[in-house]
Amino acid sequence: MKAILLARVSTEEQREAGNSLPAQLKRLEDYCKSKGFDVIQTYSFDESAYKKNRKEFDKFVEHLLKTKEPLVAVIDKVDRLSRDFFDKRIGELYNKATIGEIEIHFVNDAQILNINTGASEKFTFSIKLGLAKYYSDAISDSVKRSREQMIREKKILGKVPYGYKNERTDDDKQNVVVNRVEAEKVLQLFTLYAGGNYSIDRLSDYSKDNWGVRIPSTSVERIISNKFYIGINTYKKTGEEYPHKYEQIIPKYLFDKVQEVKEGKSNFKGKNKTTPASYYSGSIIKCSVCGCAISPEYKKKIKKFMYSCTQSKRKHGAKYIMESVLTDQLADAFSYLSVTDEVSNKILEGLKNLNESKFYFTEEKKEELNKQKTTLNKSLQVATNKYLSGNTSITDKEYEENRQQILKNIELVNRQIEAIEQVDESFYITAKSVLAISRKAKELFLSSEVDERKALLNNVLLNLTWNGEKLSYSYKKPFDIIAEFNESPIWGG
């Protein structure tokens, strides 16, 4: 008689030698030899017995359901077939076996389903199928309880993201710590993208050019969207979010800035690939009348962008303006940033010294604040342990007031840490780019591509508004000083 074999393991069972695929197949093949069965097909795979989408199992079922000749299905145990008591496919195979069209042999369970199967054997089969279902449900409950406990303890669920690594503690427990080399790269990716000068694809190229190993664009996208870096873990299977206890490597303000830039880019993409990108999309310029964005609209007839207020708050008769008009007025703004080589070198040296001194100051301050935070957390833990143990005369109200005060102090320290991290470094880079070309700030602006121009505007100008005829703006530091001295007879002369 012809036979087909079914061997299956789930991921957690691969470690069990007795349940491994080779061990199952050996038992099934030996059984077929002893019965004189001719094996014509083997189905061997790693697949959960109670997930809905079982592609390999479906092939096995389809083979049995479509067969027109007597066929024996040889399986190790009932739970290798299914752990879902309500799976309709199992019912179809059961009916086909009990009317004599096929036979199902469960080797390890010493169970056979065929036309001669009696009531007691059928009952035994249903009991084994029910126990398999119970086992799967018990595993599910255990996993759920374990997940809930890990969330309460603020532990990670799932794999550690890029920038972190697993490490064994002194008591041989697993902990998640920062991978300093990778964390520095993550910080660079966030910083560069937040500046608006780099797309996700360009960041991928940047990783190859600067680190020697390309981080794929999909991975870059995943990194700059991952809340784990700001202290929030997302359980992939359910989308559930919860705070974790591990060190954060990205300040929240930087993460939020990246999401804003991403949102801006996605909102202003062309409707099709033939539409060019506009220079001043992404709410760069606001309407001075109502505060809404000056938004681009591509005119196919003239093949140019026209801009106007969205008037989403109120209608005020806003008119269209050519992109070239905005470009001319912005170019004038950059014309005030030209300096001599001597002045350029002095400014760069000053920026370098300022950046270095600021780094050491912020690192020392952060270390001091983190020590305060550790002390506060220990105080909270001690107070809680004493209260729960009953070894104190403190009342519920007093304990709660004390706990709330400590939590407020911790939050205050967290805000201080975040505040000293909120010094935007990007203007140093942009300043160096502008000053290094000496006397060519305007030319740099006019020759820049879309992303570069947006970066220059974001890093050099503040409060860009349009009143229908003229742009108004102010300069960011240190560009305000350059513009001011360029209008002075001392510098300008």
C-alpha positions as CSV (number, residue, x, y, z in Angstrom):
1,M,0.0,0.0,0.0
2,K,1.3,3.5,-0.8
3,A,2.0,5.9,2.0
4,I,2.9,9.5,2.6
5,L,4.8,10.7,5.7
6,L,4.2,13.9,7.8
7,A,7.0,15.1,10.2
8,R,6.6,18.5,11.9
9,V,8.2,20.5,14.6
10,S,7.6,23.9,16.0
11,T,10.4,26.4,16.7
12,E,10.5,25.6,20.4
13,E,10.6,21.9,19.8
14,Q,13.7,21.9,17.5
15,R,15.9,21.7,20.6
16,E,14.3,18.4,21.7
17,A,16.2,15.6,20.1
18,G,13.3,13.1,20.4
19,N,11.0,15.4,18.5
20,S,13.4,16.6,15.9
21,L,12.6,16.1,12.2
22,P,15.3,13.5,11.6
23,A,14.1,11.5,14.7
24,Q,10.5,11.6,13.5
25,L,11.3,10.6,10.0
26,K,13.4,7.7,11.2
27,R,10.5,6.3,13.3
28,L,8.1,6.8,10.4
29,E,10.3,5.1,7.8
30,D,11.0,2.1,10.1
31,Y,7.3,1.8,10.7
32,C,6.5,1.8,7.0
33,K,9.2,-0.9,6.4
34,S,7.6,-3.1,9.1
35,K,4.2,-2.7,7.5
36,G,5.4,-3.1,3.9
37,F,4.2,0.4,2.9
38,D,5.7,2.0,-0.2
39,V,6.6,5.7,0.7
40,I,5.8,7.9,-2.3
41,Q,5.9,11.4,-0.6
42,T,7.4,12.9,2.5
43,Y,6.3,16.2,4.1
44,S,8.8,17.5,6.6
45,F,8.7,21.0,7.9
46,D,9.0,23.5,10.8
47,E,5.5,25.0,11.3
48,S,3.2,25.7,14.2
49,A,0.3,23.3,14.6
50,Y,-2.1,26.0,15.7
51,K,-1.5,28.9,13.4
52,K,-4.1,29.7,10.8
53,N,-1.8,30.0,7.8
54,R,-0.1,26.6,7.4
55,K,1.1,26.4,3.9
56,E,3.1,23.1,4.1
57,F,0.4,21.4,6.1
58,D,-2.2,22.5,3.5
59,K,-0.2,20.7,0.8
60,F,-0.3,17.5,2.9
61,V,-4.1,17.8,3.4
62,E,-4.7,18.6,-0.3
63,H,-2.7,15.5,-1.2
64,L,-4.9,13.3,1.0
65,L,-8.2,14.9,0.0
66,K,-7.5,14.7,-3.8
67,T,-6.2,11.1,-3.8
68,K,-8.3,8.7,-5.8
69,E,-6.4,5.6,-4.7
70,P,-6.1,4.0,-1.2
71,L,-3.4,5.9,0.7
72,V,-1.9,5.7,4.2
73,A,-0.9,8.9,6.0
74,V,1.8,8.0,8.6
75,I,2.3,10.6,11.4
76,D,4.4,10.4,14.6
77,K,1.7,11.5,17.0
78,V,-1.8,13.2,17.0
79,D,-0.4,16.5,18.1
80,R,1.9,16.5,15.0
81,L,-1.2,16.6,13.0
82,S,-3.0,19.5,14.8
83,R,-3.4,21.2,18.1
84,D,-6.6,22.9,17.0
85,F,-9.7,20.9,18.0
86,F,-11.9,23.0,15.8
87,D,-9.8,22.8,12.6
88,K,-12.2,21.9,9.8
89,R,-9.4,20.2,7.8
90,I,-8.9,17.7,10.6
91,G,-12.6,16.8,10.4
92,E,-12.4,16.3,6.6
93,L,-9.4,13.9,7.0
94,Y,-11.2,12.1,9.9
95,N,-14.3,11.5,7.7
96,K,-12.3,10.4,4.7
97,A,-10.5,7.8,7.0
98,T,-13.6,6.4,8.7
99,I,-15.3,5.8,5.4
100,G,-12.3,3.8,4.1
101,E,-10.9,6.1,1.5
102,I,-7.6,6.7,3.4
103,E,-5.9,5.5,6.5
104,I,-4.1,7.6,9.1
105,H,-1.5,5.9,11.3
106,F,-0.1,7.6,14.4
107,V,3.1,5.6,15.1
108,N,4.0,6.8,18.6
109,D,0.4,6.8,19.8
110,A,-0.3,3.3,18.4
111,Q,-3.5,4.8,16.9
112,I,-5.0,4.0,13.5
113,L,-8.0,5.7,11.9
114,N,-9.7,3.7,9.2
115,I,-13.0,2.1,8.3
116,N,-12.6,-0.5,11.0
117,T,-11.9,2.0,13.8
118,G,-14.3,1.3,16.7
119,A,-16.1,3.8,19.0
120,S,-13.6,3.5,21.8
121,E,-10.6,4.2,19.4
122,K,-12.5,7.2,17.9
123,F,-13.1,8.5,21.4
124,T,-9.4,8.0,22.3
125,F,-8.5,10.0,19.2
126,S,-10.8,12.9,20.1
127,I,-9.4,12.9,23.7
128,K,-5.8,13.1,22.3
129,L,-6.8,15.9,19.9
130,G,-8.5,17.7,22.8
131,L,-5.4,17.3,25.0
132,A,-3.3,18.7,22.1
133,K,-5.6,21.7,22.0
134,Y,-5.3,22.1,25.8
135,Y,-1.5,22.0,25.6
136,S,-1.4,24.7,23.0
137,D,-3.8,26.9,25.0
138,A,-1.7,26.3,28.1
139,I,1.4,27.4,26.2
140,S,-0.4,30.5,25.0
141,D,-1.5,31.4,28.5
142,S,2.0,30.8,29.9
143,V,3.5,33.1,27.2
144,K,0.9,35.7,27.9
145,R,1.6,35.7,31.6
146,S,5.3,35.8,31.0
147,R,4.8,38.7,28.6
148,E,2.7,40.6,31.1
149,Q,5.4,40.0,33.8
150,M,8.2,41.2,31.5
151,I,6.1,44.4,30.8
152,R,5.7,45.0,34.5
153,E,9.4,44.6,35.0
154,K,10.0,46.9,31.9
155,K,12.1,44.2,30.2
156,I,12.5,43.8,26.4
157,L,10.1,41.6,24.4
158,G,11.6,40.5,21.2
159,K,15.1,41.0,19.7
160,V,17.3,43.9,20.8
161,P,17.5,46.6,18.1
162,Y,20.6,47.9,16.4
163,G,22.6,49.9,19.0
164,Y,22.1,47.4,21.8
165,K,23.4,44.0,22.7
166,N,22.7,41.1,25.1
167,E,25.1,40.7,27.9
168,R,25.4,38.3,30.8
169,T,25.4,39.8,34.3
170,D,27.5,38.6,37.3
171,D,24.7,36.3,38.4
172,D,24.4,34.8,34.9
173,K,21.3,36.6,34.0
174,Q,20.8,38.2,30.6
175,N,20.7,42.0,30.4
176,V,20.4,44.5,27.5
177,V,23.2,47.1,27.3
178,V,24.2,49.8,24.8
179,N,26.6,48.8,22.1
180,R,28.6,52.1,22.1
181,V,29.9,51.7,18.5
182,E,26.5,51.0,17.0
183,A,24.8,53.6,19.3
184,E,27.1,56.3,17.9
185,K,26.0,55.4,14.4
186,V,22.4,55.5,15.4
187,L,22.8,59.0,16.8
188,Q,24.5,60.1,13.6
189,L,21.6,58.7,11.5
190,F,19.0,60.6,13.6
191,T,21.1,63.8,13.6
192,L,21.7,63.8,9.9
193,Y,18.1,63.0,9.0
194,A,16.7,65.6,11.5
195,G,18.7,68.3,9.6
196,G,16.6,67.6,6.5
197,N,19.7,67.2,4.3
198,Y,19.6,63.5,4.0
199,S,16.9,61.1,2.7
200,I,16.7,57.5,3.9
201,D,18.5,56.3,0.7
202,R,21.3,58.9,1.2
203,L,21.7,57.8,4.8
204,S,22.2,54.2,3.5
205,D,24.9,55.6,1.1
206,Y,26.4,57.5,4.0
207,S,26.8,54.4,6.1
208,K,28.7,52.7,3.2
209,D,31.0,55.7,2.6
210,N,31.8,56.4,6.2
211,W,31.5,53.1,8.1
212,G,32.5,50.7,5.3
213,V,29.3,48.7,5.7
214,R,26.0,49.7,4.1
215,I,22.9,49.8,6.3
216,P,20.0,49.0,3.9
217,S,17.4,51.7,3.4
218,T,14.8,49.5,5.0
219,S,17.0,49.1,8.1
220,V,17.6,52.9,8.2
221,E,13.8,53.4,8.1
222,R,13.3,51.0,10.9
223,I,16.1,52.6,13.0
224,I,14.8,56.2,12.8
225,S,11.3,55.0,13.5
226,N,12.1,52.8,16.5
227,K,10.9,54.2,19.9
228,F,13.1,51.8,21.8
229,Y,15.9,54.5,21.5
230,I,13.8,56.9,23.6
231,G,12.7,54.3,26.2
232,I,9.6,52.8,24.7
233,N,9.5,49.1,23.5
234,T,7.0,47.9,21.0
235,Y,5.9,44.3,21.1
236,K,5.9,43.4,17.4
237,K,3.3,40.7,17.5
238,T,0.6,42.9,19.0
239,G,1.9,46.5,18.5
240,E,1.7,47.0,22.3
241,E,3.9,49.8,23.6
242,Y,5.3,50.1,27.1
243,P,8.3,51.9,28.8
244,H,11.5,49.8,29.1
245,K,14.2,50.1,31.8
246,Y,17.3,50.2,29.5
247,E,19.5,53.1,28.7
248,Q,18.2,55.5,26.1
249,I,20.6,56.6,23.3
250,I,18.4,59.2,21.6
251,P,16.9,62.3,23.3
252,K,13.2,62.6,22.7
253,Y,13.4,66.0,21.1
254,L,15.6,64.6,18.4
255,F,13.3,61.6,17.8
256,D,10.3,63.9,17.5
257,K,12.2,66.1,15.1
258,V,13.0,63.1,12.9
259,Q,9.3,62.1,12.8
260,E,8.4,65.7,11.8
261,V,10.8,65.6,9.0
262,K,9.6,62.2,7.9
263,E,6.0,63.4,8.0
264,G,6.9,66.5,6.0
265,K,8.6,64.5,3.3
266,S,5.8,62.1,3.0
267,N,3.1,64.8,2.8
268,F,4.8,66.6,-0.1
269,K,5.9,63.9,-2.4
270,G,4.7,64.3,-6.0
271,K,1.6,62.3,-7.1
272,N,3.7,60.6,-9.7
273,K,7.3,60.1,-10.6
274,T,7.2,62.7,-13.5
275,T,6.4,65.5,-11.1
276,P,9.6,67.2,-9.8
277,A,10.2,68.0,-6.2
278,S,9.5,71.5,-5.0
279,Y,12.2,73.5,-3.2
280,Y,10.0,75.0,-0.5
281,S,7.5,72.3,0.5
282,G,7.1,70.9,4.0
283,S,5.7,74.0,5.7
284,I,9.1,75.8,5.4
285,I,7.3,79.1,4.7
286,K,4.2,80.3,6.7
287,C,1.6,82.8,5.7
288,S,2.0,86.1,7.8
289,V,-1.8,86.7,7.6
290,C,-3.2,83.4,9.0
291,G,-0.1,81.3,9.9
292,C,-0.9,78.5,7.5
293,A,1.7,76.9,5.3
294,I,2.6,78.4,1.9
295,S,2.1,75.2,-0.2
296,P,3.4,74.3,-3.7
297,E,1.2,73.3,-6.6
298,Y,2.7,72.0,-9.8
299,K,1.3,73.7,-13.0
300,K,1.7,71.2,-15.8
301,K,1.1,73.8,-18.6
302,I,4.0,76.0,-17.6
303,K,5.9,73.1,-15.9
304,K,6.7,75.2,-12.9
305,F,5.6,75.4,-9.2
306,M,3.3,78.1,-8.0
307,Y,2.9,78.7,-4.2
308,S,0.0,80.0,-2.2
309,C,-1.4,79.9,1.3
310,T,-3.5,76.8,2.1
311,Q,-6.1,79.1,3.8
312,S,-7.1,76.1,5.9
313,K,-7.9,78.3,8.9
314,R,-9.8,81.0,7.0
315,K,-10.1,82.4,3.5
316,H,-8.4,85.7,2.9
317,G,-7.9,85.9,-0.9
318,A,-4.4,84.5,-1.0
319,K,-2.8,84.8,-4.4
320,Y,-0.3,82.5,-6.2
321,I,3.4,83.4,-6.4
322,M,6.1,82.0,-8.7
323,E,8.8,79.8,-7.1
324,S,11.4,82.0,-8.8
325,V,10.2,85.0,-6.8
326,L,10.7,83.2,-3.5
327,T,14.1,82.0,-4.7
328,D,15.3,85.5,-5.6
329,Q,14.3,86.9,-2.2
330,L,15.9,84.0,-0.3
331,A,19.1,84.3,-2.3
332,D,19.2,88.0,-1.1
333,A,19.1,86.6,2.5
334,F,22.1,84.5,1.8
335,S,24.0,87.3,0.1
336,Y,24.5,88.9,3.6
337,L,26.4,85.9,4.8
338,S,29.6,86.4,2.7
339,V,32.8,86.8,4.7
340,T,36.5,87.1,3.9
341,D,38.9,84.1,4.3
342,E,40.4,85.7,7.4
343,V,37.1,86.2,9.2
344,S,35.9,82.7,8.1
345,N,38.9,81.0,9.7
346,K,38.4,82.9,12.9
347,I,34.8,82.0,13.1
348,L,35.5,78.3,12.4
349,E,38.2,78.2,15.1
350,G,35.8,79.8,17.6
351,L,33.0,77.3,16.7
352,K,35.4,74.5,17.2
353,N,36.5,75.6,20.6
354,L,32.9,76.3,21.7
355,N,31.8,72.9,20.5
356,E,34.6,71.1,22.4
357,S,34.0,73.0,25.6
358,K,30.3,72.5,25.4
359,F,30.8,68.7,24.9
360,Y,32.9,68.3,28.1
361,F,30.5,70.5,30.1
362,T,27.4,68.6,29.0
363,E,29.0,65.2,29.6
364,E,30.0,66.2,33.2
365,K,26.5,67.7,33.8
366,K,24.8,64.6,32.5
367,E,26.9,62.3,34.7
368,E,26.0,64.4,37.7
369,L,22.3,64.3,36.9
370,N,22.4,60.6,36.2
371,K,23.9,60.0,39.7
372,Q,21.1,62.1,41.2
373,K,18.6,60.0,39.3
374,T,20.2,56.7,40.5
375,T,20.1,58.0,44.1
376,L,16.4,58.9,43.8
377,N,15.5,55.6,42.3
378,K,17.2,53.8,45.2
379,S,15.4,56.0,47.7
380,L,12.1,55.1,46.1
381,Q,12.9,51.4,46.1
382,V,14.0,51.5,49.8
383,A,10.8,53.3,50.8
384,T,8.6,50.9,48.9
385,N,10.3,47.8,50.4
386,K,10.0,49.2,53.9
387,Y,6.3,50.1,53.4
388,L,5.5,46.7,51.9
389,S,7.3,44.7,54.6
390,G,5.5,46.6,57.3
391,N,8.7,47.5,59.1
392,T,7.7,51.2,59.4
393,S,5.0,53.2,61.1
394,I,4.4,55.3,58.0
395,T,0.8,55.7,57.0
396,D,-0.6,55.0,53.5
397,K,-1.1,58.7,52.9
398,E,2.5,59.6,54.1
399,Y,4.0,56.9,51.9
400,E,2.0,58.0,48.8
401,E,3.0,61.7,49.4
402,N,6.7,60.6,49.8
403,R,6.5,58.4,46.7
404,Q,4.9,61.2,44.6
405,Q,7.6,63.7,45.7
406,I,10.4,61.3,44.7
407,L,8.8,60.7,41.3
408,K,8.5,64.4,40.8
409,N,12.2,64.8,41.5
410,I,13.0,62.0,39.1
411,E,10.9,63.7,36.4
412,L,12.7,67.0,37.1
413,V,16.1,65.4,36.7
414,N,14.9,63.7,33.4
415,R,13.8,67.1,32.1
416,Q,17.2,68.6,33.0
417,I,19.0,65.8,31.2
418,E,16.9,66.3,28.2
419,A,17.3,70.1,28.3
420,I,21.1,69.9,28.1
421,E,20.9,67.5,25.2
422,Q,18.6,69.9,23.2
423,V,21.5,72.0,21.9
424,D,21.2,71.5,18.2
425,E,24.6,70.6,16.7
426,S,23.5,70.9,13.1
427,F,24.2,74.7,12.8
428,Y,27.9,74.0,13.5
429,I,28.0,71.7,10.4
430,T,26.0,74.1,8.3
431,A,28.1,77.1,9.4
432,K,31.3,75.3,8.4
433,S,29.8,74.5,5.0
434,V,28.8,78.1,4.4
435,L,31.9,79.8,5.8
436,A,34.3,77.4,4.1
437,I,33.5,78.6,0.5
438,S,34.1,82.3,1.5
439,R,32.0,84.9,-0.2
440,K,29.8,82.3,-2.0
441,A,26.9,81.7,0.4
442,K,24.5,83.0,-2.2
443,E,26.0,80.8,-4.9
444,L,25.8,77.8,-2.6
445,F,22.1,78.4,-2.0
446,L,21.3,78.8,-5.7
447,S,23.3,75.7,-6.8
448,S,22.0,73.4,-4.1
449,E,19.6,70.5,-4.8
450,V,16.2,70.3,-3.2
451,D,17.3,68.4,0.0
452,E,20.4,70.6,0.5
453,R,18.4,73.8,0.0
454,K,15.9,72.8,2.5
455,A,18.7,72.0,5.0
456,L,20.2,75.4,4.5
457,L,16.9,77.2,5.1
458,N,16.2,75.1,8.2
459,N,19.6,75.7,9.6
460,V,20.2,79.3,8.7
461,L,16.8,81.1,8.7
462,L,14.1,81.5,11.3
463,N,10.4,82.5,11.1
464,L,10.0,82.5,7.3
465,T,6.7,84.2,6.5
466,W,5.1,85.5,3.3
467,N,2.7,88.5,3.3
468,G,1.7,88.2,-0.4
469,E,4.6,90.4,-1.7
470,K,7.6,89.9,0.5
471,L,9.4,87.3,2.6
472,S,10.2,88.1,6.2
473,Y,12.8,86.2,8.2
474,S,15.5,86.3,10.9
475,Y,18.8,84.5,11.1
476,K,19.7,81.7,13.4
477,K,22.9,81.9,15.5
478,P,25.7,82.4,14.6
479,F,24.4,83.6,11.2
480,D,22.7,86.6,12.8
481,I,26.1,87.9,13.9
482,I,27.5,87.4,10.4
483,A,24.6,89.3,8.8
484,E,24.7,92.0,11.4
485,F,28.5,92.6,10.8
486,N,28.1,92.5,7.1
487,E,25.9,95.6,7.4
488,S,28.5,97.3,9.7
489,P,31.2,99.6,8.3
490,I,33.7,97.9,10.6
491,W,33.3,94.4,9.1
492,G,31.8,95.4,5.8
493,G,34.5,97.9,5.0
